[in-house]
Amino acid sequence: MLEVIGLTCSQPQNGAYALLLGERGSKIKLPIIIGSAEAQSIALAVDTVRKHRPLTHDLFKNFADTYLINIKEVVIDRFKDGVFYAQLICEKDGETTVIDARASDAVALALRFKCPIYTNPLVMTEAGIFIDDSDIREADEKNDKENDKGEITLEQLQEQLDEAVENEDFERAAILRDSINAFPSNKF
């Protein structure tokens, strides 16, 4: 079962983010480049931030709940030509249906439905990278030192984030969220 290990801005691709998935205790991680809207949606779900108005993935969850549709699991089942493909395994009235999805949307929905995220060994072999958890901790510590200037408090950043989300200024909200996540007490 995969977990969200982290979400960072992707330097090579402007406006893109790198979603890092991995199994607990494994050094093989699955990096998926995603768009800013999906990154924001995933980050808000990880942080369990409630919005005044639902984002697309929240709307999908509300719709599914209303019509008693449940996503039982998400499977990132293919990696072809640099693109990840996923499936939503859905259940309604005891019947299972499989729906194709982008991996980023599937992860955003899995977090909202609190369902497991899986992949297969072939995807991990083709697209996985080796990252030791100590490397992730070192990168986090480096970010902490670079961002810990004492210029603004965590509470002030959270207030600015709440205001940006309320005003639907999601680009600014994503930047503020990243700043909040840089604080040592706010790691995934």
Secondary structure as GFF3:
##gff-version 3
##sequence-region A 1 188
A	DSSP	beta_strand	2	9	.	.	.	ID=ss1
A	DSSP	beta_strand	16	23	.	.	.	ID=ss2
A	DSSP	beta_strand	28	35	.	.	.	ID=ss3
A	DSSP	alpha_helix	36	46	.	.	.	ID=ss4
A	DSSP	alpha_helix	56	66	.	.	.	ID=ss5
A	DSSP	beta_strand	70	80	.	.	.	ID=ss6
A	DSSP	beta_strand	83	92	.	.	.	ID=ss7
A	DSSP	beta_strand	95	102	.	.	.	ID=ss8
A	DSSP	alpha_helix	103	113	.	.	.	ID=ss9
A	DSSP	beta_strand	117	119	.	.	.	ID=ss10
A	DSSP	alpha_helix	121	127	.	.	.	ID=ss11
A	DSSP	beta_strand	129	130	.	.	.	ID=ss12
A	DSSP	alpha_helix	133	147	.	.	.	ID=ss13
A	DSSP	alpha_helix	154	166	.	.	.	ID=ss14
A	DSSP	alpha_helix	170	181	.	.	.	ID=ss15
A	DSSP	three_ten_helix	184	186	.	.	.	ID=ss16
###
